[in-house]
Each structure stands twice: as structure tokens, then as C-alpha cells.
């Protein structure tokens, strides 16, 4: 949920992961309140947990349009990425991963927090072989009323039967999901596969094959009763606690357990491509960062937070701003503040009358005199010659939406088809995350031409993202 950037806290001088949501894209929608509540819930749930196996939360902040969580920056790969690259885990590593996971879950449960979305994508194996549990976005905190009985939340295949059946749930839903993780570590496959509806039926009504039977490896038989008990349909038939689950797993293994995943497994995984998930960074020079755009150090947990407000590109053009020159200023500012540069620049355009005042306003927000001086030097030419709105006689209404060609094309240009709307939502999610369908629905208003529809969708993307989105959109027709 949200977009995660690698950032830097200049006060404490440490790397952090900065998780953000663009609340301005969700205004006037029921989903906005629910999305923001989940985001806040993640900070509250993970923020009360201090354990070496759980990604730490440092700070949470929000205003009317922007929210962020500053959290521990973790270098590693998610367990899901290991599975996708067909890395097979030896028994010693299976037990090490599960022992670490169950220890973290026992701690969280003792603090009154149930994760409720335990799955390989939320288990990060760090470069040192230790694991971290991430993404408490749908966690249940004692006394919380965020979710109610009967609301199914989680990932199909890892959701416990009582969740599907609308019954009361407790911490044992995490033990069921941990059982699914154990099963996949042992066999390379999930115990319940198929369509969402098929998975739901199997989870509720069909027993999983014992791991030794599923793999044809009799040596795994000692783990069969442990995996099957964790996957029991009735919560009372499962382990009463993560600690008990862990103890029986260690007893069945009956050998010393390493506190870390073996170097052999870490080496086998090196060189893959992918992102690592919440609060993490991929290993290996060829991997892509989790952030949707390349970033330099961003504002951290100890720095002051600007009031964030954005202005659509069409409004900037209508107001008289040269958007190419604005983009140049934004790139320059990003070297000092990171991905927040975009919204800082656009907010400054609301108050500045020309590029000289814009550059000065942005420079004033930099805390270091050396950074201010360098930023002013880099933008001296634009400050002197940039095309701004100073010659405009009439201000642009902040609430107006200017669509190029709307007056003459509205009645003759067709709007997007239902298939194009669905395709746009799918492709935009690559860049904006789970809020993409909401943004697409807002853009696809009756009477909006196809070109204007695409313009609305891409105005919040970088130039490279915009080009990639439009190419993919047209190519998949």
C-alpha cells in the first residue's frame, strides 16, 4: 500500500524508507477515508513494536493532502522473490526462516497486534540472513475498531477459513498464514491453488496434502503434522501460540538452528531482478529500486514537513508557467530533498509570481546554507529568464481544471472505452500503486475525450513514466 522511497534523514544521518500515499488523488471518495485509515493503522500497529524481526516505524505524519511513514530501511529480498526465482530452501534454512518469523509473531501477539497479512511478499530476508516482517497495513490492534467481523482482509491462499466464513478472528489467523509459508518453503508450492473462488473453497473445505506426499520426499514426513496442524480449519485445532508452533518445529528438526539463512542460499539468490517490498531495498547492482522513480536522499524523520499541495499540469500551463523549466527546477531540488521536490515546486507556484521568486522560495526551505547557495547557483539562469505567470492579468482558479482543446473537441471526440479504462487502471497501478483504479475512475467522467482522459492520468507521472505508460497503453490495444 503506497509507494516506498529510499530516503535519508539529515539530522540523524541514516538511510530510511519513506512510505507515502497521495491523498489528493482520493478526495471525495469513500476509498480515501478507508485508505488513509489503513495507512494510519499501519503506523500505529508497527509503531508500537520494537523487535529485531519487525521493520521499525520511526515517524508518521499527514495533513489534508499528504501522509507518510518514516521507517527502517532494510536491504534484502522478499521471500516471494526467492520463490519466483525458484530458489529451493534446505531444511536448515526452512527452520531458520520459520523460527525467526514465529519469534516476531509471538512478540507482536504479546503486544496485542495481529498482522493478518503474513505472506512471502511481507517477509524480507536481509543481506545478513536475518528476516524482517513488513507491512502492517491491515494489522489488528487490540481495542481498534478499524475492521469488523465479516470483513475479509488479506491475501487469498493465506486467509484463514474463519475470515472467509465471517466468524470472529484472533491471532491464530497469523498462525494459519505462517503454516502456508512453511508449506511453501518445504514444497515450493502453496497448499491451496487456483482461482480466488477455488482457493476460498479449498481453504474452507479441503485438507492440504502432507508436504512429504506433495513432494514425494519421505524425509519431510517429520514436518507433516506441524504444517497440517498450522493449516487446521478450526482455530482451536491449530497451535495456541506462535511460540508453541516454533517449539514443535524446532523439536521436529532436532538440530541446532542458525539465527540466519545460510550464505549458500543468499548467494544463490544474488543477481535477481525485482523490488523487495515494504521498507526494503533490493540487493545486487542489477536490481531496480522499489521507488517508482530514481531518487536521491529525501527528507527524513527528523526534518520539518512542508504542507503539500499540488497543481495539475494544465493549470500550470494556463497560469503561464513554462513546465519544462519547472521540471528543471524540480530535478535540481530533488538532489537536496528527494521525491518531495515535485510537490514543493508545485506548491511554490501558488505563491510565486515569477521564476525568481519561485527559486528563492524553494531555496528558503533548504536548511543548509551550502545547499541553498548551490541550488541558487544551479537555477540562476532560469530565475533570470524563465517564463512565469507575471504577465498574466487574471489568476487561475485553484479549483479549475483546464483541459486542452476541451471547448472544440468535447462534442466530437469519443471518450475511452470500458476496455481502455480497465487497461489504464492496470497499467497505471505499476506507477501509482493501488490508488490507480480510483484515479482512473475520476478521470473517466462522461463526455471527457480520450485524449483528455489520458492527459489527466499522466499529469502526475514523470516524463519517463508518462512515455512508458502511453507506449504500454497503445501497445496492448
C-alpha positions as CSV (number, residue, x, y, z in Angstrom):
1,X,0.0,0.0,0.0
2,X,1.5,3.3,-1.1
3,X,4.9,4.0,-2.7
4,X,8.2,3.4,-0.8
5,X,11.3,5.5,-1.4
6,X,14.8,5.1,-0.1
7,X,15.4,8.4,1.7
8,X,17.9,10.0,4.1
9,X,17.4,11.6,7.5
10,X,19.9,14.5,7.5
11,X,19.5,15.1,11.3
12,X,20.3,11.6,12.5
13,X,22.2,10.9,9.3
14,X,20.8,7.5,8.5
15,X,19.0,5.9,5.5
16,X,15.3,5.4,6.0
17,X,12.4,4.0,3.9
18,X,9.8,6.7,3.3
19,X,6.3,5.3,2.5
20,X,3.9,7.8,1.1
21,X,0.3,8.0,-0.2
22,X,-1.1,10.7,-2.4
23,X,-4.2,11.6,-0.6
24,X,-5.0,14.4,-3.0
25,X,-5.9,11.7,-5.6
26,X,-8.6,10.3,-3.3
27,X,-10.6,13.3,-2.4
28,X,-14.4,12.9,-2.0
29,X,-14.2,9.1,-2.3
30,X,-15.2,6.6,0.4
31,X,-12.0,4.8,-0.5
32,X,-10.0,7.8,0.5
33,X,-11.0,7.6,4.2
34,X,-10.5,3.8,4.2
35,X,-7.1,4.0,2.5
36,X,-5.9,6.8,4.9
37,X,-7.2,4.8,7.9
38,X,-5.3,1.7,6.8
39,X,-2.2,3.8,6.3
40,X,-2.5,5.3,9.8
41,X,-3.3,1.9,11.2
42,X,0.0,0.6,9.9
43,X,1.9,3.3,11.7
44,X,0.0,2.7,14.9
45,X,0.4,-1.1,14.7
46,X,4.1,-1.3,13.7
47,X,5.0,1.8,15.7
48,X,4.3,0.0,19.0
49,X,6.5,-2.9,18.1
50,X,10.3,-2.9,18.7
51,X,11.7,-6.2,17.7
52,X,14.7,-7.2,15.5
53,X,12.4,-9.3,13.3
54,X,9.9,-6.4,12.5
55,X,10.5,-3.4,10.3
56,X,10.6,-0.5,12.7
57,X,8.5,2.7,12.3
58,X,10.1,5.9,13.2
59,X,7.5,8.6,12.5
60,X,4.1,9.2,11.0
61,X,2.8,12.5,9.6
62,X,-0.1,13.8,7.5
63,X,-2.1,16.8,6.5
64,X,-5.2,17.2,4.4
65,X,-3.4,16.0,1.2
66,X,-0.3,14.0,2.1
67,X,0.7,11.3,4.5
68,X,4.0,9.5,5.1
69,X,5.5,6.8,7.4
70,X,9.3,7.0,8.0
71,X,10.5,3.5,8.7
72,X,13.6,1.4,9.0
73,X,15.5,0.9,5.7
74,X,16.2,-2.7,5.1
75,X,18.5,-4.2,2.4
76,X,17.4,-7.6,1.2
77,X,14.8,-9.5,-0.9
78,X,11.4,-10.7,-0.1
79,X,10.7,-14.3,0.4
80,X,8.3,-14.1,-2.6
81,X,11.2,-13.0,-4.8
82,X,13.2,-16.1,-3.7
83,X,10.2,-18.3,-4.7
84,X,9.8,-16.5,-8.0
85,X,13.4,-17.2,-8.8
86,X,12.9,-20.9,-8.0
87,X,15.3,-20.8,-5.1
88,X,14.8,-24.0,-3.0
89,X,15.5,-23.8,0.7
90,X,17.3,-26.5,2.5
91,X,15.8,-27.8,5.7
92,X,18.1,-25.7,7.9
93,X,17.0,-22.6,6.1
94,X,13.3,-23.5,6.2
95,X,13.6,-23.9,10.0
96,X,15.7,-20.7,10.4
97,X,13.2,-18.6,8.4
98,X,10.2,-20.0,10.3
99,X,11.9,-19.8,13.7
100,X,12.6,-16.1,13.1
101,X,9.1,-15.4,11.7
102,X,7.3,-17.1,14.6
103,X,9.5,-15.3,17.2
104,X,8.5,-12.0,15.6
105,X,4.8,-13.0,15.6
106,X,4.9,-14.1,19.2
107,X,6.2,-10.7,20.1
108,X,3.6,-8.9,18.1
109,X,0.8,-11.0,19.5
110,X,2.1,-10.3,23.1
111,X,1.7,-6.6,22.3
112,X,-1.9,-7.1,21.1
113,X,-1.1,-6.8,17.4
114,X,-2.2,-9.4,14.8
115,X,-0.6,-8.9,11.4
116,X,-3.4,-10.5,9.3
117,X,-1.4,-10.4,6.0
118,X,1.5,-12.8,6.6
119,X,2.8,-13.9,3.2
120,X,6.2,-14.3,1.4
121,X,5.9,-10.8,0.0
122,X,5.9,-9.4,3.5
123,X,8.8,-11.4,4.8
124,X,12.2,-9.8,3.9
125,X,15.4,-11.8,4.0
126,X,18.1,-9.2,4.7
127,X,21.6,-9.4,3.3
128,X,22.9,-10.8,6.7
129,X,20.4,-13.7,6.6
130,X,18.0,-12.4,9.2
131,X,14.4,-11.7,8.4
132,X,12.1,-8.8,8.9
133,X,8.3,-8.8,8.9
134,X,6.9,-5.8,6.9
135,X,3.5,-4.2,6.0
136,X,1.2,-3.9,9.0
137,X,-1.4,-2.1,6.8
138,X,-4.3,-4.3,7.8
139,X,-3.0,-5.3,11.2
140,X,-5.5,-5.7,14.0
141,X,-4.6,-3.8,17.2
142,X,-6.4,-4.6,20.5
143,X,-9.2,-2.0,21.1
144,X,-9.1,-1.0,17.4
145,X,-12.4,-0.6,15.5
146,X,-10.9,-0.2,12.1
147,X,-12.2,-3.6,10.9
148,X,-15.3,-5.5,11.8
149,X,-16.4,-9.2,11.9
150,X,-17.3,-10.4,8.5
151,X,-14.9,-8.1,6.6
152,X,-12.4,-10.3,4.7
153,X,-8.9,-8.7,4.5
154,X,-5.7,-10.4,3.5
155,X,-4.3,-12.3,0.5
156,X,-6.1,-15.3,-1.0
157,X,-4.4,-18.5,-0.1
158,X,-3.2,-17.1,3.2
159,X,-6.6,-16.1,4.6
160,X,-7.8,-18.4,7.3
161,X,-11.1,-20.2,7.0
162,X,-12.8,-18.2,9.8
163,X,-12.1,-15.0,7.9
164,X,-13.8,-16.3,4.7
165,X,-16.7,-17.6,6.8
166,X,-17.3,-14.3,8.6
167,X,-16.5,-15.6,12.0
168,X,-14.6,-13.9,14.8
169,X,-10.8,-13.9,14.3
170,X,-7.9,-13.7,16.6
171,X,-4.1,-14.0,16.5
172,X,-4.4,-17.6,15.1
173,X,-5.1,-16.2,11.6
174,X,-1.4,-15.3,11.6
175,X,-0.5,-18.9,12.5
176,X,-2.6,-20.3,9.6
177,X,-0.8,-17.9,7.2
178,X,2.6,-18.9,8.8
179,X,1.6,-22.5,8.1
180,X,1.1,-21.7,4.4
181,X,4.5,-20.1,4.4
182,X,6.0,-23.2,6.0
183,X,4.3,-25.4,3.4
184,X,5.7,-23.4,0.5
185,X,9.2,-23.4,2.0
186,X,9.0,-27.2,2.2
187,X,7.4,-28.0,-1.1
188,X,7.9,-25.0,-3.4
189,X,4.1,-24.8,-3.8
190,X,1.2,-23.3,-1.9
191,X,-1.2,-25.8,-0.3
192,X,-4.3,-24.1,-1.9
193,X,-4.0,-23.0,-5.5
194,X,-6.5,-22.0,-8.2
195,X,-8.8,-19.1,-8.8
196,X,-9.8,-16.8,-5.9
197,X,-13.1,-18.7,-5.6
198,X,-11.4,-22.0,-5.9
199,X,-8.8,-21.1,-3.3
200,X,-11.6,-20.0,-0.9
201,X,-13.4,-23.3,-1.3
202,X,-10.2,-25.3,-0.7
203,X,-9.2,-23.3,2.3
204,X,-12.6,-23.8,3.9
205,X,-13.3,-27.4,2.9
206,X,-10.3,-29.3,1.6
207,X,-7.4,-30.7,3.6
208,X,-3.9,-29.9,2.3
209,X,-1.7,-32.8,1.2
210,X,1.1,-33.5,3.6
211,X,4.4,-31.9,2.4
212,X,6.1,-35.3,2.2
213,X,3.3,-36.6,-0.1
214,X,3.2,-33.5,-2.2
215,X,6.9,-33.6,-2.9
216,X,7.5,-37.4,-2.8
217,X,10.2,-36.8,-0.2
218,X,9.7,-39.1,2.8
219,X,12.4,-37.1,4.7
220,X,9.9,-34.3,5.1
221,X,7.5,-36.5,7.0
222,X,8.6,-35.2,10.3
223,X,7.3,-31.8,9.3
224,X,3.9,-33.1,8.1
225,X,2.0,-33.0,11.4
226,X,3.4,-29.5,12.1
227,X,2.3,-28.0,8.8
228,X,-1.1,-29.7,8.9
229,X,-1.8,-28.5,12.4
230,X,-1.0,-25.0,11.5
231,X,-3.4,-25.3,8.5
232,X,-6.3,-26.7,10.5
233,X,-9.7,-25.4,9.6
234,X,-10.8,-24.8,13.1
235,X,-8.7,-22.2,15.1
236,X,-8.9,-24.4,18.2
237,X,-7.2,-27.2,16.3
238,X,-4.2,-25.0,15.5
239,X,-1.3,-24.1,17.7
240,X,-2.4,-21.9,20.6
241,X,0.5,-19.5,20.0
242,X,3.4,-18.7,17.7
243,X,5.7,-19.8,20.5
244,X,4.2,-23.2,20.7
245,X,4.3,-23.6,16.9
246,X,8.0,-22.6,17.0
247,X,8.8,-25.0,19.8
248,X,7.3,-28.0,18.0
249,X,9.1,-27.1,14.7
250,X,12.4,-27.0,16.5
251,X,11.7,-30.2,18.3
252,X,10.9,-32.0,15.0
253,X,14.1,-30.6,13.4
254,X,16.1,-31.7,16.4
255,X,19.3,-30.0,15.4
256,X,20.9,-26.6,16.2
257,X,19.2,-23.9,14.4
258,X,21.0,-21.0,12.8
259,X,19.8,-17.5,13.6
260,X,20.3,-16.6,9.9
261,X,19.6,-18.0,6.5
262,X,22.7,-19.7,5.1
263,X,25.2,-17.9,2.9
264,X,24.7,-20.5,0.2
265,X,21.1,-19.6,-0.2
266,X,21.9,-15.8,-0.1
267,X,24.5,-16.4,-2.8
268,X,22.1,-18.4,-5.0
269,X,19.6,-15.6,-4.8
270,X,22.2,-12.9,-5.8
271,X,21.7,-11.2,-9.1
272,X,18.0,-11.5,-9.5
273,X,15.8,-8.6,-10.6
274,X,12.9,-7.2,-8.7
275,X,11.8,-5.0,-5.8
276,X,11.8,-6.0,-2.2
277,X,8.6,-4.6,-0.8
278,X,7.9,-2.5,2.2
279,X,10.8,-0.7,3.8
280,X,13.3,-2.7,1.9
281,X,15.9,-2.4,-0.8
282,X,16.9,-5.0,-3.4
283,X,20.4,-6.5,-3.3
284,X,22.6,-6.6,-6.4
285,X,23.7,-4.0,-8.8
286,X,21.1,-5.0,-11.5
287,X,18.0,-4.7,-9.3
288,X,15.5,-1.9,-9.6
289,X,14.7,0.3,-6.6
290,X,11.2,-0.1,-5.1
291,X,10.5,3.6,-5.6
292,X,8.6,4.4,-8.8
293,X,11.3,6.8,-9.9
294,X,15.0,7.0,-9.2
295,X,15.5,9.2,-6.1
296,X,18.3,10.9,-4.2
297,X,18.2,11.4,-0.4
298,X,14.8,12.6,0.7
299,X,13.6,14.4,3.8
300,X,13.8,12.2,6.9
301,X,12.1,11.6,10.1
302,X,13.8,14.5,11.8
303,X,13.2,17.2,9.2
304,X,10.3,19.6,9.1
305,X,7.4,18.6,6.9
306,X,6.1,21.0,4.3
307,X,2.4,21.5,3.7
308,X,1.9,19.6,0.5
309,X,-0.4,20.8,-2.3
310,X,-0.2,20.1,-6.0
311,X,-1.4,21.9,-9.1
312,X,-2.3,19.9,-12.3
313,X,0.0,20.5,-15.2
314,X,-2.8,22.0,-17.4
315,X,-3.4,24.7,-14.7
316,X,0.3,25.5,-14.6
317,X,0.4,26.0,-18.3
318,X,-2.8,28.1,-18.2
319,X,-1.2,30.2,-15.4
320,X,1.8,31.0,-17.6
321,X,4.4,28.7,-16.2
322,X,6.9,27.0,-18.5
323,X,6.6,23.4,-17.4
324,X,10.0,22.3,-18.9
325,X,11.7,25.0,-16.8
326,X,9.7,23.9,-13.8
327,X,10.8,20.3,-14.4
328,X,14.5,21.6,-14.4
329,X,14.0,23.3,-11.1
330,X,12.4,20.2,-9.7
331,X,15.3,18.0,-10.8
332,X,17.7,20.4,-9.2
333,X,15.8,20.5,-5.9
334,X,15.5,16.7,-5.9
335,X,19.2,16.4,-5.3
336,X,18.7,18.1,-1.9
337,X,15.2,16.9,-0.8
338,X,14.4,13.8,-2.9
339,X,11.0,12.9,-4.3
340,X,9.2,15.6,-2.3
341,X,10.7,18.1,-4.7
342,X,7.7,17.7,-7.1
343,X,5.1,18.8,-4.6
344,X,7.4,21.5,-3.2
345,X,7.8,23.1,-6.6
346,X,4.1,22.9,-7.4
347,X,3.1,24.4,-4.1
348,X,5.5,27.2,-4.6
349,X,3.9,28.0,-7.9
350,X,0.7,29.0,-6.0
351,X,2.6,31.8,-4.2
352,X,5.4,32.8,-6.6
353,X,4.8,35.4,-9.3
354,X,7.8,34.5,-11.5
355,X,10.8,32.2,-11.6
356,X,13.0,34.5,-9.5
357,X,10.5,34.4,-6.6
358,X,9.9,30.7,-7.1
359,X,13.5,29.7,-6.9
360,X,14.0,32.0,-3.8
361,X,11.0,30.5,-2.0
362,X,12.4,27.0,-2.7
363,X,15.9,27.9,-1.6
364,X,14.5,29.3,1.7
365,X,13.2,25.8,2.5
366,X,16.7,24.3,2.4
367,X,18.2,24.1,5.9
368,X,21.9,24.1,4.8
369,X,23.4,27.4,3.7
370,X,25.7,25.5,1.4
371,X,22.7,23.7,-0.2
372,X,20.8,27.0,-0.6
373,X,23.8,28.6,-2.3
374,X,24.3,25.7,-4.7
375,X,20.6,25.5,-5.5
376,X,20.5,29.2,-6.3
377,X,23.6,28.9,-8.5
378,X,22.1,26.0,-10.4
379,X,18.9,27.9,-11.1
380,X,20.3,31.4,-11.7
381,X,19.6,31.4,-15.4
382,X,16.0,30.2,-15.0
383,X,15.5,32.7,-12.2
384,X,16.6,35.5,-14.5
385,X,15.0,34.4,-17.8
386,X,12.4,31.7,-17.0
387,X,8.8,32.2,-18.3
388,X,6.4,32.6,-15.4
389,X,2.9,34.0,-14.9
390,X,3.9,37.6,-14.0
391,X,2.4,38.9,-17.3
392,X,-0.9,37.1,-16.8
393,X,-3.7,39.6,-15.9
394,X,-6.1,37.1,-14.5
395,X,-5.2,34.5,-11.8
396,X,-6.3,30.9,-12.4
397,X,-8.9,29.5,-10.0
398,X,-7.2,26.8,-7.9
399,X,-10.2,24.6,-8.3
400,X,-10.4,24.9,-12.1
401,X,-9.4,22.1,-14.4
402,X,-8.1,23.2,-17.8
403,X,-8.3,20.6,-20.5
404,X,-6.5,21.5,-23.7
405,X,-9.0,21.5,-26.6
406,X,-12.0,20.9,-24.4
407,X,-14.2,23.6,-25.9
408,X,-13.8,22.5,-29.5
409,X,-13.4,18.7,-29.1
410,X,-15.7,17.8,-26.3
411,X,-18.7,17.1,-28.5
412,X,-16.8,15.4,-31.4
413,X,-14.0,13.3,-29.8
414,X,-15.1,9.9,-28.4
415,X,-14.3,9.1,-24.8
416,X,-12.3,6.0,-23.6
417,X,-14.0,2.6,-24.0
418,X,-14.6,0.3,-21.0
419,X,-11.7,-1.9,-22.1
420,X,-9.4,1.1,-22.3
421,X,-10.5,2.3,-18.8
422,X,-9.7,-1.2,-17.4
423,X,-6.4,-1.3,-19.3
424,X,-5.4,2.1,-18.0
425,X,-6.1,1.1,-14.4
426,X,-3.9,-1.9,-14.7
427,X,-1.0,-0.1,-16.3
428,X,-1.2,3.0,-14.1
429,X,-1.0,0.8,-11.0
430,X,2.6,0.0,-12.0
431,X,3.4,3.6,-11.3
432,X,1.0,4.8,-8.7
433,X,0.1,1.6,-6.8
434,X,-3.3,0.6,-5.5
435,X,-4.9,4.0,-5.8
436,X,-4.7,3.8,-9.6
437,X,-8.3,2.4,-10.2
438,X,-9.7,5.3,-8.2
439,X,-7.7,7.9,-10.2
440,X,-8.9,6.3,-13.4
441,X,-12.5,6.3,-12.4
442,X,-12.2,10.0,-11.6
443,X,-10.6,10.8,-14.9
444,X,-13.2,8.8,-16.9
445,X,-16.1,11.3,-16.5
446,X,-18.9,11.3,-19.0
447,X,-18.1,13.5,-22.0
448,X,-14.3,13.5,-21.4
449,X,-12.5,12.8,-24.7
450,X,-10.0,10.0,-24.8
451,X,-7.0,12.4,-25.2
452,X,-8.1,14.4,-22.2
453,X,-8.6,11.2,-20.2
454,X,-5.0,10.1,-20.9
455,X,-3.7,13.6,-20.1
456,X,-5.4,13.5,-16.7
457,X,-3.9,10.1,-15.9
458,X,-0.4,11.0,-16.9
459,X,-0.1,14.5,-15.4
460,X,1.2,13.1,-12.1
461,X,3.8,10.9,-13.8
462,X,7.4,11.8,-14.6
463,X,8.3,12.3,-18.3
464,X,9.9,8.8,-18.4
465,X,6.9,7.2,-16.6
466,X,4.5,9.1,-18.9
467,X,6.2,7.8,-22.0
468,X,6.3,4.2,-20.7
469,X,2.6,4.3,-19.7
470,X,1.5,5.7,-23.1
471,X,3.6,3.2,-25.0
472,X,2.3,0.3,-23.0
473,X,-1.3,1.6,-23.3
474,X,-1.2,1.8,-27.1
475,X,0.8,-1.4,-27.5
476,X,-1.7,-3.5,-25.5
477,X,-4.7,-2.4,-27.6
